[in-house]
Amino acid sequence: MPRVVHYAEQALLGALLLEPARLADTGTLIATHFDNHSHASLFTAIRTLPPPDPDLHAKDPTWLNQVLDNARPDAPGLDAPYLHALIQFCPQPRHAPAYARMIRADHARRTLRLHAERLTQTATDSTGPDPATAVLTRADAFGRVLDDLAGQFAPHPGSLPRTLPTADVVRQAGEEDLDEERLLLATAIARPEETQRMRWLAPQDFTTPLHAALWQSVTALVHRGDMVDVVTVLGETQHRGLLTTSLTPRDLMDLISMPTGSPEYWGERILQRALLARARTVAERITAYTDDFANTPHQLITGSRRALADLTAVRTRWHHATSPGPTARAARAGATAPPRAGPPRTTAPATRISR
């Protein structure tokens, strides 16, 4: 079934074919704003040809034939009966400005949806050399589109979208992801002086609640200035109620007892995954807004900006992680963060304890 914009395009073209002088009332409307290709070709032809004399046009179809001949190479399906049908369909030629606004509004909705789809694709493709930069570049382009559209549509009361926000993207944690989080926890305990600098990593960046809670336990000890090792972390987790019959002290010690590399290295990898996941959530939320035709362009722009602000919060932490201060940069330059040797662990190794 044709959408409302289809009828707006028909009405506008009918008005312009009947009274070509109404073209001046269409404002900034251009052919690419049309959803229907044939309609866009007709609009291009109307704009290209000189307007006819109004009195002559009322009696002579010559100009209509010229419009048809000009549009047909790009839209071969057009014919004279369709042009006459457009003229008959137009309710009021003097309402051409309203029809043009409807067309531009729908084009804005389609534009936002297109950029949301591109953001989803970029965030999903983690095979590139720098996925985080690619996502942030795409988000910046999205922001510029919103700025441009904001100047084209007037604000109004009730600026937030009526659509309920979608839930966050469910992050599917692979074994490699879980292994890197375990390595972070182990290295954070082994090198608490580096962990002190990692305030940019948040519990919500982890894929499992257990790892998030363990990270909170480790950082709590570090920020309090307490002694940090496997046993003291074990005590902190007990105070937080993490130890249960399904998670024994031995299980926990096995989980965090094999440090490899640098905690900042593993932390950046975890934060990058969180950044990509947040970008997917933002893109899906904006897509849901654009799929709801009850939302006005102003509501779509406002909702999209708020959604992108959620990504900005993670982006700020990513900037702190990848652009540390002089002291932290010098410390990292003197340290190495070797990758894991061999495939990711599927089970945590046993802890070696001297007796």
DRENLOZA-623844 format. One record per residue: x, y, z of N, C-alpha, C, O in turn. Coordinates in steps of 0.001 Angstrom, whole numbers, plus 500000, padded with zeros to 6 digits. Atoms other than C-alpha are relative to their C-alpha. Example, Ala and Ser with C-alpha at 12.3 -4.5 7.8 and 13.67 -1.06 7.14 Angstrom:
BEGIN
500890498810500000512300495500507800500900501200500000501936501181500665/499180498810499940513670498940507140499230501090500730499739502198500899/
END
This chain:
BEGIN
500849498801500000500000500000500000500881501245500000501805501338500808/499170498781500028501449503419499087499925500739501328498885500769501986/499963499204498779502534505545502013499480501415499721499245501796498574/500587498663500110501257509057502703500829500883499065500275501685498313/499159499126500821504252510666500995499724499792498516499910500714497722/500309500261501409503228509010497716498895500942499519498962501491498419/501112499127500372500003510999497703500414501473500049499914502293499279/499497498627499960501844514171498712500784500322498733500686501427498200/499240499788501237504164513740495730499044500160498812499244501028497962/500969499875501094501213513194493395499295501357500028499102501993498992/500712498728499886499418516251494739500886501167499592500433502089498914/499097498901500356502470518479494389500230500043498499500150501109497889/499755500021501442503228517355490848498756500434499238498862501138498233/501222499549500642499580517829489908499854501508500066499416502143499107/500083498544499865499724521368491264500962500692499044500615501703498433/498996499371500862502903522147489314499653499827498527499931500717497723/500390500206501394501567520643486081498816500895499635498697501365498503/501160499153500261498364522604486426500372501476500027499925502257499187/499586498601499856499984525854487584501523500026500205501982500061501347/498535500070499896503756525793486816500612501101500860501697500909501408/499452498908499196504264529113488613500089499611501482500802500255502252/499942500449498610503692527227491878501363499421500372501620499146501544/498663500515499711507259525948491558500742500889500987501550500406501780/499347499067499073508378529067493422499576499758501442500252500208502366/500492500257498645506344527859496426500600498753500633500312498448501790/499474501272499478508309524609496829501263500186500832501770499214501392/498852499724499134511237526283498622501246499234499604501673499288498451/498722500692500219514351524105498967499816498579499488500772497804499474/500261501354500477512701520972497559500810499709498745500864500529497828/499246500438501174514902519056495093499558498593499639498840497943500399/500482501285500512514411515899493060500349498841500924499558497908501062/499587501123499146516341513660495473499150499869501252499237498854501944/500899500098498848513782514419498183498815499081499727498153498634500663/501145500836500345511177512376496287500315498532500270501441498072500079/499846501428499749510631508765497253499790499186498732500384498119498573/500306500701501244509275507742493839500908500516498885500997501721498650/499029499600501031511826507727491008499328500751498850499854501758498377/500690499338501112509311508659488298499555501403500395499607502335499592/500398498667499533508031511528490404501205500945500035501090502122499690/498787499168499970511594512783490884500381500442498590500807501579498389/499684499645501392512139512687487105499050501079499486499474501997498784/500956498965500411508969514696486523500339501344500630500274502380499969/499667498750499325510002517268489101501236500640499373501301501860499225/498802499476500660513410517611487447499649500647498670500160501713498325/500411499443501289511775518157484094499264501324500179499490502264499416/500744498759499750509426520807485515500952501132500366500770502271499934/499041498962499614512364522654487072500911500401498846501389501533498784/499049499732501086514462522381483917499386500875498909500040501774498380/500637499289501112511961523696481387499530501394500425499088501581501558/500550498669499693511033527378481231498489499908500197497825499169499469/501452500064499772507520527937482602499250500600498817499724501550498195/500777499473501150504832528514479959499208501238500389499089501575501567/500912498888499757502594531528479589498715499443500610498118498528500043/501181500578499324499688530922482019498763499925499125498054498919499144/501203500009500838496978531881479542500115498964498892499151498262498587/499810500985501068498469529766476764499969498584500552499445497672499912/499947501329499396499061526837479127498602499471500321498380498260500305/501360500425499678495373526772480058499277499416498791498295498691498945/500684500468501213494449526034476436500836499046499171500301498314498338/499103500769500872497508524310474957500832499031500844501465499465501806/499226500981499223499137521038476246501459499888499571502143498934499942/498628500119500509502447521772474532501007499866501124501903499025501048/499022500047498906504307522400477792499937498661500738500971498140501158/500128501313499359502925519193479332500715498932499180501366498050499739/499309500957500870504212517243476337501518500164500112502258499181500066/498561499764499839507617518862476753500497499404501322501568498797501373/499631500588498713507706517854480415500100498485499879501045497877500382/500001501457500158506827514276479468501202499545499186501865498576499557/498852500373500841509464514119476729501314500155500772502236499358500600/498774499763499238512084515534479107500193498954501091501327498594501410/499901500948498884511287513053481885500105498557499541500653497729500270/500069501388500451510825509894479811501359499300499893501437498120500235/498726500728500071514525509116479183500442499414501342501090498368501381/499612500496498677515011508698482930498905499155500628499179498372501538/501131500768499465511539507230483621499124499560498836498097500185498570/500716500410501224510335505317480536498543499630500241497754499647499296/501369500419499735507125504196482263498994501124500017497793500860500062/500916498861499966505637507687482280499244500127498678499783499853497606/500786499739501209502830508499479854499068501176500252498928501644501382/500872498825499914500390511321479121498803499779500926498442500691501670/501132500186499073497430509729480954500401500159501471499611500644502281/499602499867498598499460509611484174500148501466500385499790501854501497/499887498572499698500251513331483943498620500620500209498433501439501108/501345499469499832496568514092483495499377499476501301498601500181501944/500504500541498738495781511787486444500561500775501183499861500984502175/499398499197498931498201513795488602499275501334500156499019501797501267/500711498723499948496443517004487678498631499827500651498206500656501456/501318500243499427493070515504488545500086499664501489499145499929502238/499877500432498611494393514158491855500246501168500949499885501091502123/499617498891499118495625517510493201498763500671500600497934501197499858/501187499373499391493061518799495744499988501508499842498982502093499441/499918498538500043494293522414495869501409500401499555502356500228500322/498664499574500437497206523775493765500646501006500944501871501024501072/499421498997499104497642526619496268500563499377501275501219500059502063/499425500703498838498525524001498911501351499363499676501845498532500437/498709500574500406501757523172497069501075500114501089501831499161501276/498971499939498941503966524485499955499822498909501054500808498364501549/500235501054499002502308522016502353500412498636499457500998497833500182/499600501273500593502822519115499960501527499881499971502079498813500234/498537500012500049506485520091499560500591499723501375501574498992501493/499506500253498643506972520144503339499836498528500373500708497958501027/500208501421499710505505516638503599501062499142499317501547498167499892/498988500761500741507929515383500968501367500147500660502103499172500811/498701499788499342510926516971502677500054499298501357501109498803501753/500032500674498703509832515547506038500250498505499846500994497912500627/499788501435500200509676512013504683501418499715499540502002498694499902/498608500181500424513040512454502998500933500074501206501905499322501275/499175499923498787514523513490506358499926498695500780500941498217501286/500151501274499302513112510334507938500814498907499316501510498141499982/499241501035500735514600508132505199501498500232500127502274499279500202/498569499692499859517938509938505490500527499527501344501599498925501413/499561500436498674518161509293509231500051498477500082500954497911500698/499997501460499977517260505665508726501211499449499250501833498483499693/498847500439500782519956505284506068501279500128500812502101499211500818/498786499811499218522628506724508348500022499074501219501094498649501650/500047500967498901521452504520511215500410498617499511501119497899500215/499611501290500567521819501469508972501510499954499747502152498932499991/498551499964500236525334502556508000500770499892501305501814499243501361/499338500100498704526252502987511659499945498566500513500917498075501085/500110501406499598524973499481512376501007499143499253501691498318499857/499068500790500803527006498020509527501436500223500441502212499272500536/498629499697499594530171499789510644500297499403501369501387498875501591/499781500532498654529731498738514274500032498484500014500662497883500884/500028501462500058529066495143513283501267499441499386501688498337499733/498787500458500675532159494870511088501216500351500839501712501477500797/498828499782499143535022494465513546501275499452499374502275499273500069/498838500596500659537436493050510947501001501042499518502111500686499122/499104498957500480538968496401510011501159500233500938501164499736502064/498820499746499159542298497649511329499705500842501230500408500729502234/500325499120498876540656500211513626498489500180500073497972501218499661/501471499918499978536954499474514240499473501188500792498467501785500408/500489498897499169536599502116516960500035501315499227499070502080499262/499899498766500779537828504932514716498964500031498884498378501076498603/500991500061501078535578503751511887498612500327500525497861501060499882/501324499739499422532521503802514156499855501464500390498820502076500130/500086498610499568533320507220515598499960500950498803499301501988498862/500064499188501213533910508640512109498591499978499418498073501000498967/501368500116500492530520507311511054499033500781500890498102501415500392/500859499251499079528911508794514165500141501504499785499158502239499875/499789498576500274530487512184513391499227500428498746498618501497498715/500749499692501220529000512070509887498502500064500285497790500905499737/501410500000499601525630511243511426499656501304500715498603501892500472/500241498751499276525927514237513737499910501198499072499098502098499289/500056498888500956526617516560510817498680499998499225498128501058498926/501297500093500673523504515282509050498902500556500896498023501279500428/501008499496499061521445516008512166500067501522500107499036502192500153/499860498544499936522863519525512375499396500667498770498752501711498870/500530499425501233521942520153508754498470499938499980497807500896499583/501447500147500006518413518803509162499333500891501045498213501362500841/500599499196498933517838520730512399499668501411499521498710502018500000/500263498665500514518019523996510473498868500055498985498464501139498565/501040500029501026515331522856508033498599499822500565497611500062499870/501314500277499427512525521979510439499854500747501319500737500703502175/500232499188498804511035524214513101499693499115501202499000498107501063/500331500755498786510909522940516712498546500219500399497894501155499936/501384499895499535507579522395518434499891499316501354500777498541501715/500178500691498707506249521278521832499903498492499799499447498014498760/499989501457500121506603517576522530501069499545499045500796498824498086/498921500241500951509992517309520889500572498596500058501292498197499143/499452501350499891510814513788522105499162499023499182497947499192499077/500764501000500769509843510792519937498975499293500871499181499090502068/501032500734499275506689508985520912500371498529500158499809497831501002/499599501401499982508399505648520284500769499680501269501649500442501671/499246500425498826509600503785523361501395499577499578501541498891498567/498634500388500356513406503367523336500160498483499992499614497783500844/499740501432500074514575499930522289500992499589501076501735500422501595/499065500525499006516512497716524692501409499987499425501602500000498210/498615500068500444520283497608524570500245498709499219499597497689499455/499630501182500772521842495203522086500553498930500946501404499208501790/499508501114499180522395491813523694501376499592499484501523499194498329/498631500305500409526109491198523607500268498509500168500181497967501270/499676501418499980527025487643522694501498499856500284502335500180499442/498599500124499591530243486889524571500579498694499484500127497612499858/499277501175500448532546484517522745501057499599501019501323500327501975/498994500473499056535200482491524495501219500922500025501831501119501074/498870499069500024537896484903523347499694501250500816500562501758501525/500386498825499216535977487823524851500095499712501502500620500521502267/499951500364498582535607486014528179501434499810500460501793500181501578/498609500239499635539248485003528134500741501309500208501544501428501134/499337498710499848540386488599527632499567500703501287500370501390501920/500454499404498740538257489733530560500667499321501192501006499982502173/499293500692498922539820487046532750501452500461500076502006500642501160/498611499535500010543267488159531645500107501413500568501072501728501264/499995498659499419542413491751532507499961499931501516500746500592502196/500128500098498545541332490786536004501296499499500629501728500000501667/498756500551499445544481488752536556501135501018499947501873501170500921/498914499019500117546849491449535263499747501231500856500690501861501335/500318498863499128544997494167537188500433499727501427500885500631502129/499558500367498647545734492289540395501515499977500075502099500387501078/498537500090500000549354491691539401500661501356499846501791501538500300/499407498689500270549930495328538343499023501102500408498517501833499556/500989499011499539547701497535540509500390501436499686499515502300499619/499601498629500305549783500630539696499458500439498641499180501621498440/500621499668501285548466500458536115498474500075500137497818500895499496/501446500008499793544963499668537290499514501337500554498391501757500276/500358498705499428544962502964539197499677501016498901498867501920499104/500199499047501096545076504780535839498795499660499125498473500411498204/501036500496500912542172502836534323498591500370500464497691499530500454/501337499573499595539243504858535590499050500089498819497843500248499004/500836499934501188537989504913532006499250498696499728498353498672498886/500690501273500205536897501263532220498900499847501051499155499980502248/501155500069499102533416500759533713499468498578500070499686497796499144/500557501358499888531627497623534982499098499626498840499087498465498431/500922500324501086529036497879532183500715499654498698500074499234497734/499252500354501199531818497351529643500228498493499894500579497995498825/499741501434499992532110493686530637498783499248499461497656499742499497/501067500787500614530086490949528987499234499159501011498122498720500718/500697500801498994529186489070532186499936500769501321500867501508501641/500112499330498702527938490351535572501099499581500970501547500391501782/498955500464499091530525488202537377501293500767499778501910501241500732/498764499275500292533465489817535610499871501475500367500833502083500835/500218498603499612531947493262536159500133500169501507500748501128501972/499912499921498544531595492584539890501432499781500485501868500420501443/498599500222499623535155491245540098500836501248499711501728501590500487/499286498771500320536423494394538387499735501068501055500644501803501441/500325499060498931534606496485540971500742499647501286501176500537502018/499275500423498798536216494434543730501465500392499916502030500898500885/498583499674500169539720494921542321500219501504500091501110501961500807/499799498551500017539331498643541674499683500628501358500267501649501720/500280499471498665537819499198545111501236499912500876501555500862501590/498759500149499233541001497827546712501053500996499529501738501622500338/498974499110500563543199499851544357499739501443500397500659502138500829/500306498597499724541409503156544894500028500327501488500217501481501870/499867499777498554541382502690548667501450499975500452501763500343501584/498589500109499636545131502119548587500315498763500817501367498697501453/499755501242499268544797498652550134500981499118499234501253499346498055/499129500979500645547166495798549402499165499144499047498044498745499362/500746500710501043546159493964546244500740498726499618501880498778499158/499539501272500518546724490302545532498800499076499921497675499484500211/501105500924500188544656487216544874499196499806501281497968499733501238/500683500268498743543845486673548540499188501207500462498059501045500926/500757498825499573542832490265549310498785500238499106497738500689499571/501161499901500891540609490291546233498954498970500407497753499239500359/500924501025499525539099487064547512499202500509501199497997500274501293/500700499435498854538270488831550765499010501066499609497923501142500183/500912498950500459536724491785548935498752499391499359497641499876499574/501154500631500636534508489489546874499086499361501034497870499306500848/500834500569498937533345487801550057499139501073500646497968500837500945/500774498893499424532291491174551496498875500429499066497833500899499521/501008499591500982530362491855548296498982498892499707498072499079498900/500960501088500157528538488529548492500111499249498696499125498671498239/499849500694501278529977487075545292500216498505500159499892497733499256/499699501419499802531036483744546783498711499247500342497986499603501271/501185500830499790528310481129546567500408498542499854501583498227499665/499695501423500199528050477380546312500416499701498567501110498717498313/499612500200501398528433477725542546501275500742499636501850500484498579/498740499299500203531426480087542832500782499946501307500590500767502204/499237500232498780533843478827545440501268500840499984501651501354498933/498717499291499987537054480525546587501002499403499037501728500148498379/499071500629500936539053477963544580499661500376498565500566500654497779/500387499600501359537030478755541419500457501421499700500959501713498614/499642498610500208537662482439541887501504500174499874501971500941499031/498541499885500070541387482026542515500521499440498684501472499977498115/499606500527501306541689479866539404499723500996498879500440501049497880/500428499073501047539928482578537426500958501172499822501098501695498717/499245498743500050542299485420538273501477499828500348502118500771500812/498641500269499514545670483795538888501046499833498910502159499398499207/499014500172501072547387483789535460500139501292499204499601501386498101/499851498735500735548393487360534467500893499856498775501902499151498808/499214499975501228549691487917530936499829501368499361498705501784499083/500067498715500670550554491274529391499670501132500953500006501088502136/500279498779499258549279494644530551498493500162500199497729499900499269/501441499779499810545881495448532121499444501078499079498291500989498656/500491498954500892545634498592529989499762499456498598498837499886497908/500177500606501320546049496504526850498670499255499930497883499458499005/501247500754499990543228494146527769498806500921500241497730500707499683/501090499074499728541132497008529104499552500747498752498357500962498551/500354499306501234541277498843525786499201499091499068498268499542498403/500741500931500854540103495736523955498560499826500499497619499762499708/501343500134499421537171495353526341499187501261499750498008501181499403/500712498737500212536263499038526050499629500172498532498567500718498230/500325499894501421536410498868522252498762499173499668497898499624498916/501189500809500235533894496024522242498757500689500566497690500652499953/501135499283499406531656498054524566499596501183499125498408501478498997/500281498867500882531945501051522207499224499541498775498255500190498381/500695500511501180530884498977519196498582499553500354497643499778499591/501335500433499574527985497464521139499088501201500250497910501171499896/500797498805499756526819500916522241499581500645498676498462501143498554/500334499436501311526965502116518616498849499219499358497963499812498744/501099500798500557524729499215517558498683500319500710497635500420500072/501212499651499251522261500040520338499450501346499550498244501493499352/500417498667500443522183503706519283499372499926498612498330500534498369/500516500103501364521664502789515625498633499326499974497744499763499244/501290500692499975518830500372516404498913500886500619497754500832500207/500970499102499383517146502960518615499533501052498997498340501343498909/500371498993500997517243505587515861499176499365498884498222499967498391/500784500703501019516001503041513331498564499806500453497631499972499667/501357500167499466513028502330515585499231501319499962498033501334499681/500659498692500084512287506062515746499521500276498573498396500731498368/500355499697501388512309506364511950498927499069499468498202499429498540/501043500930500438510077503311511552498617500391500524497604499876500051/501265499536499448507388505067513595499597501280499267500164502345499512/500374498859500836505635507382511131499265501073500780498990502147500245/500652498969499183503924509212513989500983501080500434500563502166500834/498995499030499574507202510987514779500214501069498935500343500760497750/499723498891500902507729514411513236501509500094499750502289499500500495/498554499832500208511106515404511748500705500570501226501802500129501569/499364499427498807511828517523514829500155498948501094501179498917501777/499893501060499010511098514557517086501083498996499623501818498517500486/498959500923500451513319512316514986501393500586500236502299499877500674/498697499351499816516182514819515123500362500045501477501494499735501848/499742499920498565515845515331518886500314498622500580501262498472501350/499756501352499504515608511598519592501327499449499528502025498778500289/498722500491500529518575510829517344501172500655500706502171499995500994/498927499318499279520711513442519051500183499436501403501310499264501867/499897500565498660519894512028522463500606498598499953501381498218500830/499437501337500135520707508535521260501507500073499768502269499322500376/498560499848500258524082509663519892500736500494501233501926500221501386/499355499552498762524778511332523253500400498812500871501396498882501590/499617501201499263524790507847524803501319499440499489502130498938500267/498732500452500570527590506920522414501135500941500387502271500507500576/498979499018499639529434510130523279500595499702501371501787499917501590/499498500315498664529709509024526912501070498920499945502096499029500616/498994501058500148531553505839525910501188500533499209502334500173499477/498920499430500813533544507792523341500976500802500870502187500745500659/499132499220499122534861510115526059500943499090500775502129499390500915/499151500942499268536131507166528063501020499346499066502158499093499462/499062500564500972537676505676524918501134500985499710502287500583499555/498972498985500224539509508953524333500996500035501161502203500151500949/499110500020498843540881508866527879500885498757499986502044498815500400/499232501243500012542001505268527385501103500021498956502205499533499208/499040500040501104543783505805524076500858501251499905501816501285499133/499201498778499995545110509309524760500325500386501435499848501408501928/499694499718498591546558509156528283500900501210500154501464501711499180/499123498872499692548464511959529983501460499640499845501789498471499641/498573500235500199552243512357529722500570498924500922501372498101500480/499436500968499076552979510303532837499586498586499628500415497678499575/500478501330500359550791507381531847500568499558498661500848498376498463/499463500359501307552071507541528262501434499514500123501829498552499464/498616500420499808555660507294529416500065498625500656500906497801500298/500009501293499334554826504381531700499622498888499029500191497797499070/500406501028500945553070502527528904501083499748498964501243498619498500/498950500162500996555949503151526502501082499047500485501707498360499676/498974500887499461558288501260528834499502498611500290500282497754500704/500563501312499720555938498306529196499583499327498704499351499999497699/500440500757501154554987495573526763498724499265500359498505498880501507/501256500719499793551624493936526328499905498890498971499212499031497964/499980501068500992552251490641524558498630499345499866497893499241500847/501265500717500159549274488832523068500077498631500644501155498151500997/500029501320499386548164485523524472500731499000499132500738499122497907/499367501087500727550138482455523498498984498870499888498481498376500898/500939501087500174547881479826521969498571500484499988498309501678500131/501410499634500076544105479738521707499462500413501346500082500129502371/500594499587498728541819481236524347499708498806500883499394497716500405/500280501082499064541359479190527479498503499778500082497723500730500050/501403500326499771538065477408527893499732499774501473498591499870501926/500119500127498545538718476759531561501170500708500629502247500775500038/498928499286499317540769478707534055501027499009500527500645497942501007/498975500896499510544135477140535000499996499951501517499495500855502186/499893500142498544544795475898538488500999500977500555501979501309499888/499117499041499353546447478309540915501174499275500636501003498239501278/498816500569499378549986477559541991500226500736501322500484501939501335/499834499404498674550278478162545736501132499292500709501143498068500839/498868500577499268553491477668547630499559499644501409498819500384502056/500329500442498650553188475729550842501216500214500901501163499908502093/
END
